[in-house]
Amino acid sequence: MTVTTLDLCADPGLLSVEAARATVAALVAGPVGAETLPFAELRGRVTAEPTMSPTPLPPFDHSAMDGYALADLGLRHVLRGRLAAGSAGARETLKPGDAVRIFTGAPMPPGAIAVVMQERVTREGDVVALRTAVEQGANIRRRGEDVSAGDLLVPAGALIDARHLAILAASGVERVAVRRKVVIGLLSTGDELIEHGRPLTPGRIHDANRPMLLGILSTPAHEVIDYGIAPDDPAELTQLLIEAGRRCDALVTSGATSVGEEDHLAAAVAAAGGQLGLAKVALKPGKPIVAGRVGGAALVGLPGNPFAALVGQMLIGRVVLERLAGLEPRPLAPLSAVAAFGQKGPGGRTEFAPAALVGTDPSGLPRVEKLGRGGSARLAPLIAADGLAVIPAGHDEVKPGDAIGFLPFRAALEV
């Protein structure tokens, strides 16, 4: 068995995962608007414009080593001073035969053409003797060798992390244009649900989906409005959707995505003046995922079972949020791996299952062990999992050693 792309769909009545991602991406015409923020508020935001450097990096020539700045390449020099990092630099120009004791980061004195490392000299009083020859320009970091003034520091559409903060700070950038926060409405549906923290009553279960999705969606680039639990009441659900459509850029719901008598999402969206496509995705778990618009919000409806909702958001729902935030949706690119398990094939749907990494095969590929007995409502296997095994559609059997894919949680859960 060989791993295929997620475009594969062995069942002609289903959308492939990639086709579903393209469908939800088309719901978003473009990113949200921009605002300008001070440096201290930039982490986790998405740049709206390119940011150019106002200054060269480094801003001046300086020593890359603790050692001695030399005026020529001769083997003997006389000390004429001392320069440490943070000093204003020497005023007098060095003459042939001169040297200055210098430390890492200190500005180069005028007339110096090289720095010799302190380990490569012998010093007697004010006389420095080189034990080995040094080349011109050695151990000098030149002004602008990293970044020139006017160079691009951070492109538009970048999610600002520690790397970007470092170069922006080094360049003295004080304010950056970023996308405003994407306003996301979050809603669970179902009479069987009660809020976490309240005692269970017969026939009821705690809502796990909203806490789980809040854990994914609560980032500096998002503002999440929690609409709570909507009962299986078409009129009440319709009013919630109308309100969310006015306030939000996106709406993420869970439950009521199938076609049963108690699945009211499609009718409520229509009553709210929106449009919804009932999609069957070649995905296991999570086949019933819906997408559409209500008011000004793009809507993604996830299945009610917790693991199915998690997989649906990781693979498909995130595309809407990435586009709204001004990010280029990241392609699904499972790592190449081999199965450390055997099972029947997933049929016409690509299967995503909680899995742990259990070493490597002789070629160095990670071996992946599937955890748990499957099922879209099971959460316990996720705790021991490192990510998701990706078992392609269209195969009758998976055997140990077969090629499969693997999606690490760390990459898949970031939005």
C-alpha positions in Angstrom: 0.0 0.0 0.0 1.3 3.5 -0.8 0.2 6.8 0.7 -1.9 8.9 -1.6 -2.8 12.5 -1.4 -5.9 13.7 0.5 -7.5 14.4 -2.9 -8.4 10.7 -3.1 -12.0 9.8 -2.6 -13.0 6.3 -3.3 -16.7 7.0 -2.9 -18.1 9.2 -5.8 -20.9 10.4 -3.4 -18.4 12.1 -1.1 -16.2 15.1 -1.2 -12.5 14.5 -0.8 -10.9 16.3 2.2 -9.0 18.6 -0.2 -12.2 19.4 -2.1 -14.0 20.2 1.2 -11.1 22.5 2.2 -11.5 24.3 -1.1 -15.2 24.6 -0.7 -14.9 26.3 2.7 -12.1 28.5 1.5 -14.4 29.9 -1.1 -16.7 31.2 1.6 -14.2 33.9 2.4 -13.7 36.7 -0.1 -10.7 38.2 1.7 -9.1 38.9 5.1 -10.6 41.2 7.8 -9.5 44.8 8.0 -6.2 46.1 9.5 -5.1 48.1 12.5 -1.7 49.4 13.7 -0.4 48.1 17.0 2.6 48.9 19.2 5.4 46.4 19.4 4.3 45.0 22.8 1.0 43.8 21.3 2.2 42.1 18.2 2.8 38.5 19.3 0.4 36.1 17.6 -1.1 38.7 15.3 -1.0 38.6 11.4 0.9 41.2 9.5 -1.3 43.2 7.1 1.5 44.9 5.2 5.2 44.3 4.6 7.4 45.8 7.3 10.7 47.3 6.0 13.8 47.9 8.1 14.4 51.5 9.1 18.1 50.8 9.9 20.9 48.5 8.9 21.7 45.4 11.0 24.2 45.5 12.5 24.0 49.3 12.8 27.8 49.7 12.9 31.0 47.6 12.3 31.8 45.7 15.4 33.9 42.9 16.7 32.7 39.3 16.5 35.2 38.0 19.1 37.0 38.9 22.3 40.5 39.7 21.1 42.5 42.5 19.6 41.7 45.0 16.8 44.7 45.4 14.5 45.7 48.3 12.3 47.7 45.9 10.0 48.5 42.3 9.5 51.9 42.3 11.1 52.8 39.9 13.9 53.7 42.4 16.6 51.5 45.3 17.8 51.5 47.8 20.6 48.3 48.3 22.6 46.7 51.8 22.3 43.4 51.3 24.2 40.5 49.1 25.3 37.0 48.9 23.8 34.0 47.0 25.4 30.5 46.4 24.1 28.3 49.5 24.7 31.2 52.0 24.4 30.9 54.9 22.0 34.0 53.8 20.1 37.5 55.1 19.7 38.1 58.6 18.5 41.6 58.3 17.2 42.5 56.4 14.1 44.9 53.5 14.6 48.3 53.6 12.9 50.3 50.7 11.5 51.6 48.6 14.4 48.8 49.7 16.7 46.3 47.4 18.4 43.3 47.8 20.7 42.0 45.3 23.2 38.4 44.7 22.1 35.4 42.6 23.2 32.5 41.0 21.4 30.0 43.7 20.2 32.3 46.6 20.7 32.5 49.1 17.8 35.6 48.8 15.6 38.1 51.6 16.0 38.9 53.7 13.0 41.8 52.3 11.0 41.4 48.7 12.3 41.3 46.1 9.5 41.0 42.8 11.5 40.4 41.3 14.9 42.5 38.4 16.1 41.1 36.1 18.7 42.6 36.4 22.2 43.5 32.7 22.1 45.9 33.3 19.2 48.1 35.9 20.7 50.8 36.2 23.4 50.8 39.3 25.4 53.7 40.8 27.3 52.8 44.2 28.9 51.5 46.4 26.1 53.0 44.3 23.3 50.8 41.7 21.5 52.4 39.0 19.4 50.4 36.9 17.0 51.0 33.2 17.1 49.3 32.7 13.7 48.6 35.0 10.8 45.2 36.7 10.5 43.4 37.7 7.3 42.1 41.2 6.6 38.5 41.6 7.7 38.7 38.6 10.1 36.2 38.5 12.9 34.5 41.8 12.0 30.7 42.0 11.6 30.1 44.7 9.0 27.4 47.3 9.2 24.3 46.1 7.3 25.7 42.6 6.5 22.5 41.0 7.9 19.9 43.6 6.8 20.3 46.8 4.9 18.1 49.9 5.6 14.9 49.5 3.5 15.1 45.7 3.3 12.0 43.5 4.0 11.9 42.4 7.6 8.5 40.7 7.8 6.2 40.1 4.8 2.5 40.6 4.8 0.5 37.5 5.9 3.0 36.4 8.6 1.9 35.1 12.0 4.2 37.0 14.3 6.2 34.7 16.5 9.5 35.0 18.5 11.6 35.1 15.3 9.7 38.2 13.9 9.8 39.9 17.3 13.5 39.5 17.4 14.2 41.1 14.1 11.6 43.9 14.6 13.1 44.7 18.0 16.6 44.7 16.7 15.6 47.1 13.9 13.8 49.5 16.3 10.4 49.0 14.7 7.8 50.4 17.1 4.5 49.9 15.3 3.2 47.3 12.7 0.1 47.1 10.6 -1.7 43.8 11.5 -5.1 42.3 10.7 -7.7 43.0 13.4 -8.8 40.1 15.4 -11.1 37.7 13.6 -14.4 37.6 15.6 -15.5 33.9 15.9 -18.9 32.8 17.3 -18.8 29.4 19.0 -22.0 27.4 19.5 -22.9 23.9 20.6 -26.3 22.4 19.8 -28.4 19.7 21.5 -30.9 19.1 24.3 -28.6 16.4 25.7 -25.8 18.9 26.5 -25.3 20.7 29.8 -22.5 23.1 30.8 -19.3 21.9 32.3 -19.5 22.3 36.1 -23.2 21.5 36.4 -24.3 18.1 37.8 -25.3 15.5 35.3 -29.0 14.5 35.1 -30.4 11.4 33.5 -29.9 11.4 29.7 -27.6 14.4 29.7 -23.9 14.8 29.0 -21.4 17.6 29.6 -20.6 19.7 26.5 -17.0 18.8 25.7 -16.9 20.5 22.2 -16.9 24.1 23.3 -14.1 23.8 25.8 -12.1 21.8 23.2 -12.7 24.3 20.4 -12.1 27.2 22.7 -8.7 25.6 23.4 -8.0 25.7 19.7 -9.5 29.1 18.8 -8.3 31.2 21.7 -5.3 32.8 20.1 -4.1 36.4 20.0 -5.4 36.7 16.4 -9.0 35.7 17.4 -11.8 37.1 19.5 -14.1 34.3 20.5 -17.7 35.0 21.5 -19.2 32.0 23.3 -22.9 31.6 22.5 -23.2 28.6 24.7 -25.5 25.7 24.1 -28.5 26.0 21.8 -31.4 23.6 22.5 -33.0 21.6 19.7 -35.5 24.4 19.1 -35.5 25.8 15.5 -36.8 29.3 16.6 -34.2 29.8 19.3 -31.4 28.5 17.1 -32.5 30.9 14.3 -32.3 33.9 16.7 -28.8 32.9 17.8 -27.6 32.6 14.2 -29.1 36.0 13.3 -27.2 37.6 16.2 -24.0 35.8 15.4 -24.2 36.7 11.8 -24.4 40.4 12.7 -21.4 40.3 15.2 -19.0 37.7 13.8 -16.7 37.1 10.9 -17.0 33.3 11.4 -19.3 31.0 13.2 -18.2 27.5 14.3 -21.0 25.2 15.5 -21.0 21.6 16.6 -23.9 19.1 16.3 -27.1 19.1 14.2 -25.1 18.6 11.0 -26.8 15.4 9.9 -30.3 15.0 8.4 -32.2 13.6 11.4 -35.5 15.0 12.7 -33.6 16.7 15.6 -30.9 18.2 13.4 -32.2 21.7 12.9 -29.1 23.6 11.8 -29.9 23.7 8.0 -33.4 24.9 8.6 -32.3 27.5 11.1 -29.7 28.9 8.8 -32.3 29.2 6.0 -34.7 30.9 8.4 -32.0 33.4 9.4 -31.5 34.3 5.7 -28.3 32.4 5.2 -27.2 29.5 3.0 -25.8 26.2 4.0 -24.4 23.3 2.0 -24.9 19.9 3.4 -21.6 18.2 2.6 -20.6 14.6 3.0 -16.8 14.4 3.3 -14.7 11.4 2.6 -13.5 11.6 6.2 -13.5 9.1 9.0 -14.6 10.3 11.5 -16.6 13.5 10.6 -18.4 12.8 7.4 -21.3 15.2 8.0 -19.6 18.7 7.9 -21.5 21.7 6.6 -20.4 25.1 5.4 -22.2 28.3 4.4 -22.9 31.8 5.4 -25.3 33.6 7.7 -25.4 37.3 7.8 -21.8 38.5 7.5 -20.3 35.4 8.9 -18.9 32.3 7.2 -20.3 29.3 9.0 -18.6 25.9 9.5 -20.8 23.2 11.2 -18.9 20.4 12.8 -20.2 17.0 13.9 -21.4 16.7 17.4 -19.2 13.8 18.5 -16.1 15.3 20.1 -13.3 13.5 18.2 -15.2 14.0 14.9 -15.5 17.7 15.7 -11.8 17.9 16.5 -10.8 16.3 13.3 -13.2 18.5 11.3 -11.8 21.7 12.8 -8.2 20.6 12.4 -8.6 19.6 8.8 -11.3 21.8 7.3 -12.7 24.5 9.7 -9.3 26.0 10.2 -9.2 27.1 6.5 -11.9 29.7 7.0 -10.1 31.2 9.9 -6.7 31.3 8.2 -8.2 33.1 5.2 -10.0 35.6 7.4 -6.9 36.3 9.4 -4.9 37.0 6.2 -2.9 33.8 6.3 -2.3 31.5 3.4 -4.1 28.3 4.3 -1.4 25.7 5.0 -1.7 22.6 2.9 -2.4 19.3 4.6 1.0 17.5 4.3 1.1 14.4 6.5 4.5 13.1 7.3 5.5 9.8 5.7 5.3 7.0 8.2 4.7 3.2 8.4 2.0 1.4 10.2 2.8 -0.5 13.4 -0.7 -2.1 13.4 -3.0 -4.0 11.1 -6.7 -3.4 10.4 -9.3 -3.5 7.7 -9.0 -0.6 5.2 -11.2 2.5 5.7 -13.1 1.9 2.5 -14.1 5.1 0.6 -13.1 7.6 3.3 -9.6 8.6 4.5 -9.4 7.7 8.2 -7.7 9.8 10.9 -7.1 8.0 14.1 -5.3 8.9 17.4 -1.8 7.4 17.2 1.5 7.3 19.0 5.0 7.2 17.6 6.8 4.0 18.5 10.3 4.2 17.1 11.4 4.0 13.5 11.7 1.3 10.8 15.0 0.2 9.2 14.8 3.1 6.7 14.3 5.7 9.4 10.6 6.3 8.9 8.5 6.8 12.1 6.4 3.8 13.1 2.9 4.7 14.1 0.7 2.7 16.5 -3.0 3.3 16.3 -4.6 3.9 19.7 -8.0 2.9 21.0 -10.8 1.0 19.3 -12.0 3.8 17.1 -15.2 5.8 17.3 -16.0 9.4 16.8 -17.0 10.0 20.4 -13.9 8.5 22.1 -11.6 11.0 23.8 -9.4 8.8 26.0 -7.1 7.7 23.1 -6.2 11.3 22.4 -4.5 11.8 25.7 -1.8 9.2 24.9 -1.6 10.2 21.2 1.2 12.2 19.5 -1.0 13.0 16.5 -3.2 11.4 13.9 -2.5 8.4 11.8 -3.7 9.1 8.2 -5.0 5.9 6.6 -5.8 6.6 2.9 -9.1 5.7 1.3 -9.4 2.9 -1.3 -7.5 0.1 0.5 -9.0 -3.2 1.7 -6.4 -3.8 4.4 -3.6 -2.1 6.3 -0.8 -4.3 7.4 2.2 -3.6 9.7 4.9 -1.9 7.6 2.5 -0.4 5.1 3.1 3.2 4.2 0.7 5.6 5.9 0.7 9.3 6.9 1.0 11.0 10.3 -0.1 14.5 11.4 1.5 15.7 14.6 -0.9 17.5 16.9 1.4 20.4 17.4 1.2 21.4 13.8 -2.4 20.4 13.2 -3.9 22.2 16.2 -2.3 25.6 15.5 -4.5 28.1 13.8 
